[in-house]
Amino acid sequence: MDIKQIQELIKFVSRSGVNEVAIEQENFKITIKTNQAPTIVQASLPAPVATVAIPAAAAPLPSSVTETKSAEGTDAEVASKYITIKSPMIGTFYRSSSPDKPFFLNVGDEVSVGKVVCIIEAMKLFNEIESEVSGKVVKILVDNASPVEYDQPLFLVEPM
């Protein structure tokens, strides 16, 4: 089981309300337990055991709920007409192939399917990320040389 699958499993368990999930394969065992308290992930391999604690999301205060919902509603309306290009992996986001080269994309540029939009460095490997959509870049959501997570939005594109 790779890290992507583990992350997806954690998300699934936290959304489903299940209290415990255990998966056992030949050389791999993972148990995810949830209570109303923090989520605990335990994984054991033939190597040493790794334990990661993931705190439960804190509920917002009642006074700020109305403000948050109205701001999210506006953002949701704006974002609904755009397509999001998301990170396919965890790593470091770069807008160009080297510091002295121009950026792959800027706001206002047109992008087509298959065009390289950025590079994500993961474990000393530089992965070119290609667009799966065509359109005009409206917003770049990540700063150059910033760490990114799996499925994190990178660009907003207005479809053509």
DSSP file (Angstrom, degrees, kcal/mol; ACC not computed):
  #  RESIDUE AA STRUCTURE BP1 BP2  ACC     N-H-->O    O-->H-N    N-H-->O    O-->H-N    TCO  KAPPA ALPHA  PHI   PSI    X-CA   Y-CA   Z-CA
    1    1 A M              0   0    0      0, 0.0     2,-0.1     0, 0.0    24,-0.0   0.000 360.0 360.0 360.0 129.3    0.0    0.0    0.0
    2    2 A D     >  -     0   0    0      1,-0.1     4,-2.0     4,-0.0     3,-0.2  -0.408 360.0 -98.3 -95.2 175.1    1.5    3.4   -1.0
    3    3 A I  H  > S+     0   0    0      1,-0.2     4,-2.6     2,-0.2     5,-0.2   0.832 120.6  56.5 -62.7 -34.9    1.2    6.7    0.7
    4    4 A K  H  > S+     0   0    0      1,-0.2     4,-2.6     2,-0.2    -1,-0.2   0.935 108.3  47.1 -62.2 -45.1   -1.6    7.9   -1.6
    5    5 A Q  H  > S+     0   0    0      1,-0.2     4,-2.2     2,-0.2    -2,-0.2   0.883 111.7  50.7 -64.9 -38.0   -3.7    4.9   -0.7
    6    6 A I  H  X S+     0   0    0     -4,-2.0     4,-2.4     2,-0.2    -1,-0.2   0.927 110.9  48.9 -64.9 -44.3   -3.1    5.5    3.0
    7    7 A Q  H  X S+     0   0    0     -4,-2.6     4,-2.4     1,-0.2    -2,-0.2   0.919 112.2  48.2 -61.6 -43.2   -4.1    9.2    2.7
    8    8 A E  H  X S+     0   0    0     -4,-2.6     4,-2.5     1,-0.2    -1,-0.2   0.885 110.8  51.7 -64.6 -37.7   -7.2    8.3    0.8
    9    9 A L  H  X S+     0   0    0     -4,-2.2     4,-2.6     2,-0.2    -1,-0.2   0.903 108.9  50.3 -64.6 -41.6   -8.1    5.6    3.4
   10   10 A I  H  X S+     0   0    0     -4,-2.4     4,-2.5     2,-0.2    -2,-0.2   0.930 111.8  48.0 -62.2 -45.4   -7.6    8.2    6.2
   11   11 A K  H  X S+     0   0    0     -4,-2.4     4,-1.9     1,-0.2    -2,-0.2   0.919 112.5  49.2 -60.9 -43.7   -9.9   10.6    4.4
   12   12 A F  H  X S+     0   0    0     -4,-2.5     4,-2.3     1,-0.2    -2,-0.2   0.929 112.0  47.4 -61.9 -46.7  -12.5    7.9    3.8
   13   13 A V  H  X>S+     0   0    0     -4,-2.6     4,-1.2     1,-0.2     5,-0.6   0.908 111.4  50.6 -64.0 -42.1  -12.5    6.8    7.4
   14   14 A S  H  <5S+     0   0    0     -4,-2.5    -1,-0.2     1,-0.2    -2,-0.2   0.856 115.8  42.4 -65.9 -33.1  -12.8   10.3    8.8
   15   15 A R  H  <5S+     0   0    0     -4,-1.9    -1,-0.2    -5,-0.2    -2,-0.2   0.815 110.2  56.2 -79.9 -31.1  -15.8   11.1    6.5
   16   16 A S  H  <5S-     0   0    0     -4,-2.3    -2,-0.2    -5,-0.2    -1,-0.2   0.729  97.6-129.6 -79.4 -21.7  -17.6    7.8    7.0
   17   17 A G  T  <5 +     0   0    0     -4,-1.2     2,-0.1     1,-0.3    -3,-0.1   0.571  53.0 151.8  83.4   7.9  -17.8    7.9   10.8
   18   18 A V      < -     0   0    0     -5,-0.6    -1,-0.3     1,-0.1     3,-0.1  -0.488  40.3-147.4 -70.4 142.5  -16.4    4.4   11.2
   19   19 A N  S    S+     0   0    0      1,-0.3    15,-4.0    -2,-0.1     2,-0.3   0.809  73.7  10.6 -84.0 -30.2  -14.6    3.9   14.5
   20   20 A E  E     -A   33   0A   0     13,-0.3     2,-0.4     2,-0.0    -1,-0.3  -0.983  53.6-177.0-154.6 137.9  -11.9    1.4   13.3
   21   21 A V  E     -A   32   0A   0     11,-2.7    11,-3.3    -2,-0.3     2,-0.4  -0.999   8.2-174.0-133.4 131.9  -10.5    0.0   10.1
   22   22 A A  E     -A   31   0A   0     -2,-0.4     2,-0.4     9,-0.2     9,-0.2  -0.995   1.5-175.5-128.4 131.2   -7.8   -2.7    9.9
   23   23 A I  E     -A   30   0A   0      7,-3.0     7,-2.8    -2,-0.4     2,-0.4  -0.990   3.2-173.0-126.3 133.7   -6.2   -3.9    6.8
   24   24 A E  E     +A   29   0A   0     -2,-0.4     5,-0.2     5,-0.2     2,-0.2  -0.989   9.6 165.2-132.4 124.5   -3.6   -6.7    6.7
   25   25 A Q  E >   -A   28   0A   0      3,-3.6     3,-0.6    -2,-0.4    -2,-0.0  -0.621  55.5 -74.4-122.1-174.8   -1.6   -7.8    3.7
   26   26 A E  T 3  S+     0   0    0      1,-0.2    -1,-0.0    -2,-0.2     3,-0.0   0.930 125.3   4.4 -48.6 -63.9    1.5  -10.1    3.4
   27   27 A N  T 3  S+     0   0    0     -3,-0.0     2,-0.4    18,-0.0    -1,-0.2   0.062 124.1  71.6-111.7  23.4    4.1   -7.7    4.8
   28   28 A F  E <   +A   25   0A   0     -3,-0.6    -3,-3.6    17,-0.2     2,-0.4  -0.999  46.7 175.3-146.4 136.9    1.9   -4.8    5.7
   29   29 A K  E     +AB  24  44A   0     15,-1.7    15,-2.7    -2,-0.4     2,-0.4  -0.989   6.1 178.6-141.8 132.1   -0.7   -4.1    8.5
   30   30 A I  E     -AB  23  43A   0     -7,-2.8    -7,-3.0    -2,-0.4     2,-0.4  -0.999   6.2-172.8-136.0 137.4   -2.5   -0.8    9.1
   31   31 A T  E     -AB  22  42A   0     11,-2.6    11,-2.4    -2,-0.4     2,-0.5  -0.997   3.1-168.7-128.4 127.5   -5.1    0.0   11.7
   32   32 A I  E     -AB  21  41A   0    -11,-3.3   -11,-2.7    -2,-0.4     2,-0.4  -0.973   9.0-174.5-118.0 119.9   -7.0    3.3   11.7
   33   33 A K  E     -AB  20  40A   0      7,-2.2     7,-2.3    -2,-0.5     2,-0.4  -0.933   1.0-173.1-116.7 136.5   -9.0    4.1   14.8
   34   34 A T        +     0   0    0    -15,-4.0     2,-0.3    -2,-0.4     5,-0.1  -0.984  12.1 161.6-129.0 142.4  -11.3    7.0   15.3
   35   35 A N        -     0   0    0      2,-0.5   -18,-0.0    -2,-0.4   -17,-0.0  -0.734  64.6 -84.3-133.0-176.1  -13.2    8.3   18.3
   36   36 A Q  S    S+     0   0    0     -2,-0.3     3,-0.1    20,-0.0    20,-0.1   0.672 118.9  68.7 -68.6 -12.6  -14.6   11.7   18.8
   37   37 A A  S    S-     0   0    0      1,-0.3    -2,-0.5    18,-0.1     0, 0.0   0.009 110.6 -37.3 -84.4-162.0  -11.0   12.5   19.9
   38   38 A P        -     0   0    0      0, 0.0     2,-0.4     0, 0.0    -3,-0.3  -0.194  62.3-113.2 -62.4 153.4   -8.0   12.6   17.6
   39   39 A T  E     - C   0  54A   0     15,-2.6    15,-3.0    -5,-0.1     2,-0.5  -0.723  31.0-156.7 -85.5 134.9   -7.6   10.1   14.8
   40   40 A I  E     -BC  33  53A   0     -7,-2.3    -7,-2.2    -2,-0.4     2,-0.5  -0.956   7.0-166.0-119.3 131.4   -4.8    7.6   15.3
   41   41 A V  E     -BC  32  52A   0     11,-2.4    11,-2.3    -2,-0.5     2,-0.5  -0.967   5.7-175.5-116.5 126.7   -3.1    5.8   12.5
   42   42 A Q  E     +BC  31  51A   0    -11,-2.4   -11,-2.6    -2,-0.5     2,-0.4  -0.985   3.6 177.9-122.3 129.7   -0.8    2.9   13.3
   43   43 A A  E     -BC  30  50A   0      7,-2.4     7,-2.3    -2,-0.5     2,-0.4  -0.995   6.1-169.8-130.7 136.1    1.2    1.1   10.5
   44   44 A S  E     +B   29   0A   0    -15,-2.7   -15,-1.7    -2,-0.4     5,-0.2  -0.992   9.2 170.0-129.0 134.7    3.6   -1.7   11.0
   45   45 A L        -     0   0    0      2,-0.5   -17,-0.2    -2,-0.4    -2,-0.0  -0.659  59.0 -85.4-122.6 178.2    5.9   -3.1    8.4
   46   46 A P  S    S+     0   0    0      0, 0.0     3,-0.1     0, 0.0   -18,-0.1   0.794 120.5  64.0 -57.3 -24.3    8.8   -5.6    8.7
   47   47 A A  S    S-     0   0    0      1,-0.2    -2,-0.5     0, 0.0     0, 0.0  -0.103 114.3 -47.5 -82.2-170.9   10.7   -2.4    9.6
   48   48 A P        -     0   0    0      0, 0.0    -3,-0.4     0, 0.0     2,-0.3  -0.142  66.4 -98.9 -60.6 158.2   10.0   -0.3   12.7
   49   49 A V        -     0   0    0     -5,-0.2     2,-0.4    -3,-0.1    -5,-0.2  -0.594  33.7-154.6 -81.1 136.3    6.4    0.7   13.6
   50   50 A A  E     -C   43   0A   0     -7,-2.3    -7,-2.4    -2,-0.3     2,-0.4  -0.941   8.6-171.1-113.6 135.2    5.2    4.2   12.6
   51   51 A T  E     -C   42   0A   0     -2,-0.4     2,-0.4    -9,-0.2    -9,-0.2  -0.993   2.1-175.3-127.0 129.4    2.4    6.0   14.5
   52   52 A V  E     -C   41   0A   0    -11,-2.3   -11,-2.4    -2,-0.4     2,-0.5  -0.989  11.9-152.2-125.5 128.9    0.9    9.3   13.3
   53   53 A A  E     -C   40   0A   0     -2,-0.4   -13,-0.2   -13,-0.2    -2,-0.0  -0.877   7.8-167.0-101.5 131.3   -1.7   11.2   15.2
   54   54 A I  E     -C   39   0A   0    -15,-3.0   -15,-2.6    -2,-0.5     2,-0.0  -0.963  19.3-133.6-118.3 113.9   -4.1   13.4   13.2
   55   55 A P        -     0   0    0      0, 0.0     2,-0.1     0, 0.0     3,-0.1  -0.349  23.9-110.5 -68.8 146.7   -6.1   15.9   15.3
   56   56 A A        -     0   0    0      1,-0.1     2,-0.2   -20,-0.1   -20,-0.0  -0.436  42.8 -93.9 -70.7 149.0   -9.8   16.1   14.6
   57   57 A A        -     0   0    0     -2,-0.1     2,-0.3     1,-0.1    -1,-0.1  -0.442  40.5-123.3 -67.3 133.6  -11.0   19.3   13.0
   58   58 A A        -     0   0    0     -2,-0.2    -1,-0.1    -3,-0.1     0, 0.0  -0.572  23.6-118.1 -78.9 139.8  -12.1   21.9   15.5
   59   59 A A        -     0   0    0     -2,-0.3    -1,-0.1     1,-0.1     2,-0.0  -0.567  31.9-113.2 -76.0 138.8  -15.6   23.2   15.1
   60   60 A P        -     0   0    0      0, 0.0    -1,-0.1     0, 0.0     5,-0.1  -0.317  37.6 -94.3 -69.1 156.0  -15.8   27.0   14.4
   61   61 A L    >>  -     0   0    0      1,-0.1     3,-1.3     3,-0.0     4,-0.7  -0.412  33.3-116.9 -68.0 146.1  -17.4   29.2   17.0
   62   62 A P  H >> S+     0   0    0      0, 0.0     3,-0.8     0, 0.0     4,-0.6   0.825 111.9  59.7 -56.0 -34.1  -21.1   29.9   16.5
   63   63 A S  H 34 S+     0   0    0      1,-0.2     4,-0.4     2,-0.1     3,-0.2   0.807 108.5  43.9 -67.1 -27.9  -20.5   33.7   16.0
   64   64 A S  H <> S+     0   0    0     -3,-1.3     4,-2.4     1,-0.2    -1,-0.2   0.509  90.5  86.7 -95.1  -3.9  -18.2   33.1   13.0
   65   65 A V  H <X S+     0   0    0     -3,-0.8     4,-2.4    -4,-0.7     5,-0.2   0.919  89.7  48.0 -61.9 -45.0  -20.4   30.4   11.3
   66   66 A T  H  X S+     0   0    0     -4,-0.6     4,-2.0     1,-0.2    -1,-0.2   0.919 112.9  48.0 -63.4 -44.5  -22.5   33.0    9.5
   67   67 A E  H  > S+     0   0    0     -4,-0.4     4,-2.1     1,-0.2    -1,-0.2   0.920 112.5  49.4 -62.4 -44.1  -19.4   34.9    8.2
   68   68 A T  H  X S+     0   0    0     -4,-2.4     4,-2.6     1,-0.2     5,-0.2   0.914 110.1  50.2 -62.9 -44.7  -17.7   31.7    7.1
   69   69 A K  H  X S+     0   0    0     -4,-2.4     4,-2.3     1,-0.2    -1,-0.2   0.897 110.6  48.8 -63.9 -40.4  -20.7   30.4    5.2
   70   70 A S  H  X S+     0   0    0     -4,-2.0     4,-1.7     2,-0.2    -1,-0.2   0.895 113.6  46.7 -68.9 -37.6  -21.2   33.7    3.3
   71   71 A A  H  X S+     0   0    0     -4,-2.1     4,-2.3     2,-0.2    -2,-0.2   0.906 113.4  48.8 -68.4 -41.0  -17.6   33.9    2.3
   72   72 A E  H  X S+     0   0    0     -4,-2.6     4,-2.9     1,-0.2    -2,-0.2   0.877 107.5  55.8 -65.9 -37.1  -17.6   30.2    1.2
   73   73 A G  H  X S+     0   0    0     -4,-2.3     4,-2.1     2,-0.2    -1,-0.2   0.917 109.4  45.9 -60.5 -44.4  -20.7   30.8   -0.8
   74   74 A T  H  X S+     0   0    0     -4,-1.7     4,-2.1     2,-0.2    -2,-0.2   0.929 114.9  46.8 -64.6 -46.5  -19.1   33.6   -2.8
   75   75 A D  H  X S+     0   0    0     -4,-2.3     4,-3.0     1,-0.2    -2,-0.2   0.885 111.3  52.3 -62.6 -39.1  -15.9   31.6   -3.3
   76   76 A A  H  X S+     0   0    0     -4,-2.9     4,-1.8     2,-0.2    -1,-0.2   0.897 108.9  49.6 -65.3 -40.4  -17.9   28.5   -4.3
   77   77 A E  H  X S+     0   0    0     -4,-2.1     4,-0.6     2,-0.2    -1,-0.2   0.922 115.2  43.6 -63.7 -43.7  -19.9   30.5   -6.9
   78   78 A V  H >< S+     0   0    0     -4,-2.1     3,-0.8     1,-0.2     4,-0.2   0.926 116.2  47.1 -66.8 -45.3  -16.6   32.0   -8.4
   79   79 A A  H >< S+     0   0    0     -4,-3.0     3,-1.4     1,-0.2    -1,-0.2   0.756  98.7  71.0 -69.4 -24.6  -14.8   28.6   -8.3
   80   80 A S  H 3< S+     0   0    0     -4,-1.8    -1,-0.2     1,-0.3    -2,-0.2   0.789  97.0  49.8 -66.7 -26.1  -17.8   26.7   -9.9
   81   81 A K  T << S+     0   0    0     -3,-0.8     2,-0.3    -4,-0.6    -1,-0.3   0.492 106.0  70.7 -90.3  -1.1  -17.2   28.4  -13.3
   82   82 A Y  S <  S-     0   0    0     -3,-1.4     2,-0.4    -4,-0.2    76,-0.2  -0.802  76.2-129.9-112.6 155.7  -13.5   27.5  -13.3
   83   83 A I  E     -D  157   0B   0     74,-3.4    74,-3.2    -2,-0.3     2,-0.5  -0.861  23.5-138.9-100.6 138.1  -11.7   24.2  -13.6
   84   84 A T  E     -D  156   0B   0     -2,-0.4     2,-0.6    72,-0.2    72,-0.2  -0.848   3.1-150.8-101.9 129.5   -9.0   23.4  -11.0
   85   85 A I  E     -D  155   0B   0     70,-2.5    69,-3.3    -2,-0.5    70,-1.6  -0.892  27.1-163.2 -93.6 122.4   -5.7   21.8  -11.9
   86   86 A K  E     -D  153   0B   0     -2,-0.6    64,-0.1    67,-0.3    66,-0.1  -0.701  24.1 -98.2-110.7 158.3   -4.7   19.8   -8.8
   87   87 A S        -     0   0    0     65,-2.5    64,-2.9    -2,-0.3    65,-0.2  -0.570  22.5-157.4 -72.8 128.7   -1.4   18.4   -7.6
   88   88 A P  S    S+     0   0    0      0, 0.0     2,-0.3     0, 0.0    -1,-0.1   0.467  73.3  15.2 -85.1   0.1   -1.1   14.6   -8.4
   89   89 A M  S    S-     0   0    0     60,-0.3     2,-0.4    63,-0.1    63,-0.2  -0.968  82.8 -90.9-160.0 170.7    1.5   14.1   -5.7
   90   90 A I  S    S+     0   0    0     -2,-0.3     2,-0.3    60,-0.1    59,-0.2  -0.750  72.3  88.2 -88.2 138.5    3.2   15.5   -2.6
   91   91 A G  E    S-G  148   0C   0     57,-2.0    57,-3.2    -2,-0.4     2,-0.5  -0.984  77.7 -45.3 169.1-158.3    6.3   17.5   -3.2
   92   92 A T  E     -GH 147 121C   0     29,-2.2    29,-2.7    -2,-0.3     2,-0.4  -0.927  50.2-135.2-109.3 128.7    7.7   20.9   -3.9
   93   93 A F  E     -GH 146 120C   0     53,-3.3    52,-2.2    -2,-0.5    53,-0.7  -0.670  22.4-177.1 -87.1 129.0    6.0   23.1   -6.6
   94   94 A Y  E     - H   0 119C   0     25,-2.9    25,-2.6    -2,-0.4    50,-0.1  -0.995  21.1-157.8-127.4 134.9    8.1   24.9   -9.2
   95   95 A R  S    S+     0   0    0     -2,-0.4     9,-3.3    23,-0.2    10,-0.4   0.595  80.6  31.4 -84.8 -12.0    6.7   27.2  -11.8
   96   96 A S  S    S-     0   0    0      7,-0.3     7,-0.1     8,-0.1    23,-0.1  -0.919  82.1-113.0-140.6 167.1    9.7   26.9  -14.1
   97   97 A S  S    S-     0   0    0      5,-0.4     6,-0.1    -2,-0.3    -1,-0.0   0.720 100.5  -0.6 -76.0 -20.9   12.3   24.2  -15.0
   98   98 A S  S >  S-     0   0    0      4,-0.2     3,-1.7     3,-0.1    -1,-0.2  -0.969  80.8-100.1-158.8 162.4   15.1   26.3  -13.4
   99   99 A P  T 3  S+     0   0    0      0, 0.0     4,-0.1     0, 0.0    -2,-0.0   0.785 120.8  49.2 -60.0 -27.7   15.5   29.7  -11.6
  100  100 A D  T 3  S+     0   0    0      2,-0.1    -3,-0.0    -3,-0.0     0, 0.0   0.449  96.9  86.6 -91.8   0.4   16.8   31.4  -14.7
  101  101 A K  S <  S-     0   0    0     -3,-1.7     3,-0.1     1,-0.1    -3,-0.1  -0.664  86.1-101.2 -97.0 154.2   14.0   30.0  -17.1
  102  102 A P        -     0   0    0      0, 0.0    -5,-0.4     0, 0.0    -4,-0.2  -0.333  47.3 -90.0 -70.2 157.5   10.6   31.7  -17.6
  103  103 A F        -     0   0    0     -7,-0.1    -7,-0.3     1,-0.1     3,-0.1  -0.315  25.3-130.5 -64.2 148.5    7.5   30.3  -15.8
  104  104 A F  S    S+     0   0    0     -9,-3.3     2,-0.3     1,-0.2    -1,-0.1   0.902  90.6  15.1 -64.4 -41.6    5.5   27.7  -17.6
  105  105 A L        -     0   0    0    -10,-0.4     2,-0.3    12,-0.3    -1,-0.2  -0.985  61.7-176.4-137.7 144.9    2.3   29.6  -17.0
  106  106 A N    >   -     0   0    0     -2,-0.3     3,-2.0    -3,-0.1    31,-0.3  -0.890  48.7 -77.0-128.1 163.8    1.3   33.1  -15.9
  107  107 A V  T 3  S+     0   0    0     -2,-0.3    31,-0.2     1,-0.3     3,-0.1  -0.416 121.2  26.4 -60.3 131.6   -2.2   34.5  -15.2
  108  108 A G  T 3  S+     0   0    0     29,-2.9    -1,-0.3     1,-0.4    30,-0.1   0.174  91.5 127.0  98.4 -16.4   -3.9   35.2  -18.5
  109  109 A D    <   -     0   0    0     -3,-2.0    28,-3.1    27,-0.1     2,-0.4  -0.384  60.3-121.4 -71.5 151.3   -1.9   32.6  -20.4
  110  110 A E  E     -E  136   0B   0     26,-0.2     2,-0.4    -3,-0.1    26,-0.2  -0.778  26.8-162.9 -92.9 140.2   -3.8   30.0  -22.5
  111  111 A V  E     -E  135   0B   0     24,-3.3    24,-2.6    -2,-0.4     2,-0.3  -0.940   3.0-164.9-122.9 144.4   -3.2   26.3  -21.6
  112  112 A S    >   -     0   0    0     -2,-0.4     3,-2.0    22,-0.2    19,-0.3  -0.842  39.4 -76.1-124.8 164.3   -4.0   23.3  -23.7
  113  113 A V  T 3  S+     0   0    0     -2,-0.3    19,-0.2     1,-0.3     3,-0.1  -0.356 118.5  19.5 -60.0 130.8   -4.3   19.6  -22.9
  114  114 A G  T 3  S+     0   0    0     17,-3.0     2,-0.3     1,-0.3    -1,-0.3   0.295  88.9 132.4  92.5  -9.2   -0.8   18.1  -22.6
  115  115 A K    <   -     0   0    0     -3,-2.0    16,-2.7    16,-0.1     2,-0.3  -0.576  64.6-113.3 -77.3 137.1    1.0   21.4  -21.9
  116  116 A V  E     + I   0 130C   0     -2,-0.3    14,-0.3    14,-0.2     3,-0.1  -0.558  36.9 175.9 -70.2 126.6    3.5   21.3  -19.0
  117  117 A V  E     -     0   0C   0     12,-3.2   -12,-0.3     1,-0.3     2,-0.3   0.673  59.3 -24.4-106.2 -23.9    2.1   23.7  -16.3
  118  118 A C  E     - I   0 129C   0     11,-1.1    11,-2.8   -14,-0.1     2,-0.4  -0.965  57.5-110.5-169.5 178.1    4.6   23.1  -13.5
  119  119 A I  E     -HI  94 128C   0    -25,-2.6   -25,-2.9    -2,-0.3     2,-0.5  -0.987  19.5-160.4-124.6 138.2    7.2   20.8  -12.0
  120  120 A I  E     -HI  93 127C   0      7,-2.5     7,-2.3    -2,-0.4     2,-0.5  -0.978  10.8-148.8-119.6 120.5    6.7   19.0   -8.7
  121  121 A E  E     +HI  92 126C   0    -29,-2.7   -29,-2.2    -2,-0.5     2,-0.4  -0.757  21.8 171.9 -88.5 126.6    9.9   17.7   -7.1
  122  122 A A  E >   - I   0 125C   0      3,-2.6     3,-1.4    -2,-0.5   -31,-0.1  -0.969  69.4 -15.9-137.4 119.9    9.4   14.5   -5.0
  123  123 A M  T 3  S-     0   0    0     -2,-0.4     3,-0.1     1,-0.3    -1,-0.1   0.904 127.9 -52.1  54.0  47.5   12.3   12.6   -3.5
  124  124 A K  T 3  S+     0   0    0      1,-0.2     2,-0.5     0, 0.0    -1,-0.3   0.583 114.4 118.2  67.0  12.7   14.8   14.3   -5.8
  125  125 A L  E <   -I  122   0C   0     -3,-1.4    -3,-2.6     2,-0.0     2,-0.7  -0.935  58.6-143.6-108.3 132.8   12.8   13.5   -8.9
  126  126 A F  E     -I  121   0C   0     -2,-0.5     2,-0.6    -5,-0.2    -5,-0.2  -0.856  17.6-164.7 -99.4 112.7   11.4   16.4  -11.0
  127  127 A N  E     -I  120   0C   0     -7,-2.3    -7,-2.5    -2,-0.7     2,-0.4  -0.861  13.3-139.6-103.5 119.4    8.0   15.5  -12.4
  128  128 A E  E     -I  119   0C   0     -2,-0.6     2,-0.6    -9,-0.2    -9,-0.2  -0.645  16.9-148.1 -75.9 127.6    6.5   17.6  -15.2
  129  129 A I  E     -I  118   0C   0    -11,-2.8   -12,-3.2    -2,-0.4   -11,-1.1  -0.877  12.3-157.2-101.5 122.9    2.8   18.1  -14.6
  130  130 A E  E     -I  116   0C   0     -2,-0.6   -14,-0.2   -14,-0.3     2,-0.2  -0.728  20.4-108.3-101.3 148.4    0.8   18.4  -17.7
  131  131 A S        -     0   0    0    -16,-2.7   -17,-3.0   -19,-0.3   -16,-0.1  -0.464  18.7-167.3 -72.9 142.3   -2.6   20.0  -18.1
  132  132 A E  S    S+     0   0    0    -19,-0.2     2,-0.3    -2,-0.2   -19,-0.2   0.299  72.9  55.3-106.7   5.1   -5.6   17.8  -18.6
  133  133 A V  S    S-     0   0    0    -21,-0.2     2,-0.4   -50,-0.0   -19,-0.1  -0.890  71.9-133.8-133.7 162.4   -7.8   20.8  -19.5
  134  134 A S        +     0   0    0     -2,-0.3    26,-0.8   -22,-0.2     2,-0.3  -0.931  53.5  82.7-115.1 143.5   -7.8   23.7  -22.1
  135  135 A G  E    S-EF 111 159B   0    -24,-2.6   -24,-3.3    -2,-0.4     2,-0.4  -0.993  74.6 -51.4 161.5-161.6   -8.5   27.2  -21.2
  136  136 A K  E     -EF 110 158B   0     22,-2.4    22,-3.2    -2,-0.3     2,-0.4  -0.931  49.9-117.8-113.2 130.2   -7.2   30.5  -19.8
  137  137 A V  E     + F   0 157B   0    -28,-3.1   -29,-2.9    -2,-0.4    20,-0.2  -0.532  35.0 172.6 -70.2 122.3   -5.3   30.6  -16.5
  138  138 A V  E     +     0   0B   0     18,-3.0     2,-0.3    -2,-0.4    19,-0.2   0.782  63.0   5.8 -98.8 -37.8   -7.3   32.8  -14.1
  139  139 A K  E     - F   0 156B   0     17,-1.4    17,-2.6   -33,-0.1     2,-0.6  -0.995  53.6-144.1-152.8 141.6   -5.3   32.3  -10.9
  140  140 A I  E     - F   0 155B   0     -2,-0.3    15,-0.2    15,-0.2    14,-0.1  -0.950  17.8-170.1-105.4 119.5   -2.2   30.6   -9.6
  141  141 A L        +     0   0    0     13,-2.9     2,-0.4    -2,-0.6    14,-0.2   0.496  60.9  59.0 -93.7  -5.7   -2.9   29.3   -6.1
  142  142 A V  S    S-     0   0    0     12,-0.6     2,-0.2     4,-0.0     3,-0.1  -0.970  77.0-123.4-129.5 140.4    0.6   28.2   -5.0
  143  143 A D    >   -     0   0    0     -2,-0.4     3,-1.2     1,-0.1   -50,-0.2  -0.487  42.9 -90.7 -76.9 150.7    3.8   30.2   -4.6
  144  144 A N  T 3  S+     0   0    0      1,-0.2   -50,-0.2    -2,-0.2    -1,-0.1  -0.324 111.1  15.5 -60.2 141.7    6.9   29.1   -6.4
  145  145 A A  T 3  S+     0   0    0    -52,-2.2    -1,-0.2     1,-0.2   -51,-0.2   0.745  95.6 138.6  64.1  27.9    9.1   26.6   -4.5
  146  146 A S  E <   -G   93   0C   0     -3,-1.2   -53,-3.3   -53,-0.7    -1,-0.2  -0.741  59.0-108.1 -99.4 149.4    6.3   25.9   -2.0
  147  147 A P  E     -G   92   0C   0      0, 0.0     2,-0.3     0, 0.0   -55,-0.3  -0.534  37.9-164.5 -71.9 142.5    5.4   22.4   -0.6
  148  148 A V  E     -G   91   0C   0    -57,-3.2   -57,-2.0    -2,-0.2     2,-0.2  -0.932   9.1-137.7-128.0 154.5    2.2   21.0   -2.0
  149  149 A E    >   -     0   0    0     -2,-0.3     3,-1.6   -59,-0.2   -60,-0.3  -0.591  40.7 -78.2-102.0 165.3    0.0   18.1   -0.9
  150  150 A Y  T 3  S+     0   0    0      1,-0.3    -1,-0.1    -2,-0.2   -60,-0.1  -0.450 117.8   9.0 -61.6 133.9   -1.7   15.4   -2.9
  151  151 A D  T 3  S+     0   0    0    -64,-2.9    -1,-0.3     1,-0.2   -61,-0.1   0.613  90.1 149.9  69.3  15.7   -4.9   16.8   -4.6
  152  152 A Q    <   -     0   0    0     -3,-1.6   -65,-2.5   -63,-0.2    -1,-0.2  -0.635  54.3-108.4 -77.6 133.7   -4.1   20.4   -3.6
  153  153 A P  E     +D   86   0B   0      0, 0.0   -67,-0.3     0, 0.0     3,-0.1  -0.412  42.1 169.9 -63.1 133.6   -5.4   23.0   -6.1
  154  154 A L  E     +     0   0B   0    -69,-3.3   -13,-2.9     1,-0.4   -12,-0.6   0.762  59.9  14.5-110.6 -44.6   -2.6   24.6   -8.1
  155  155 A F  E     -DF  85 140B   0    -70,-1.6   -70,-2.5   -15,-0.2     2,-0.5  -0.965  56.7-142.0-135.8 148.5   -4.3   26.6  -10.9
  156  156 A L  E     -DF  84 139B   0    -17,-2.6   -18,-3.0    -2,-0.3   -17,-1.4  -0.964  25.6-168.9-107.3 129.8   -7.8   27.9  -11.7
  157  157 A V  E     -DF  83 137B   0    -74,-3.2   -74,-3.4    -2,-0.5   -20,-0.2  -0.968  19.1-140.9-124.0 131.2   -8.5   27.7  -15.4
  158  158 A E  E     - F   0 136B   0    -22,-3.2   -22,-2.4    -2,-0.4   -76,-0.1  -0.814  33.9-121.9 -87.7 119.2  -11.5   29.3  -17.3
  159  159 A P  E       F   0 135B   0      0, 0.0   -24,-0.2     0, 0.0    -1,-0.0  -0.223 360.0 360.0 -64.0 151.1  -12.6   26.7  -19.9
  160  160 A M              0   0    0    -26,-0.8   -25,-0.1   -25,-0.0    -2,-0.0   0.421 360.0 360.0 -95.4 360.0  -12.6   27.8  -23.5
